[in-house]
Amino acid sequence: MSKEPDLEGARKKLEARTGEIKEEYERKIEELEEKIKQHKRERNARLIRAEKQFRKDFCITFKGVVGEEDYSWLCEWLMKNREKEIEEAEKKHETKRAKELKEMSVEDYLFRYFNEPKIERRLKKDMAQSKSEEAKRLSFILSKLKLENMRLERTSY
């Protein structure tokens, strides 16, 4: 009879110890998950800052390539274009897209516009809808960009 209480006591000790171990590791897992969340927030914030800096650098470089006057004109032209795009989005009841476009700065829109994969097709369409002097000026600006791109490709070898 003396072995039963010892076995029962040992079982209770084991259950207590396993409970402690489980609690300890659940707490550690929660702490690690919180650290992971924090690291992800920090990573995302750094990525956002890096992208903003890249966009800023892009616009400065873009302005340097096309020149101050053409850059200013292009920004005005793009803002008119953005307004048309907003109207189209609103007509199609794409409220999220329209809101996104309204909140974009000139630099953000410039960056998005010139980094769109289908830019050639879009530019041709926009140039066709523009006045002839606007189309000529836009074509001139694009020529400057293409020349700069060719120069960069030659120097990268």
Secondary structure, DSSP 8 states (H G I E B T S, - for coil): --HHHHHHHHHHHHHHHHHHHHHHHHHHHHHHHHHHHHHHHHHHHHHHHHHHHHHHHHHHHHHHHH-HHHHHHHHHHHHHHHHHHHHHHHHTT-HHHHHHHHH--HHHHHHHHHT-TTHHHHHHHHHHHS-HHHHHHHHHHHHHHHHHHHHHHHHT-
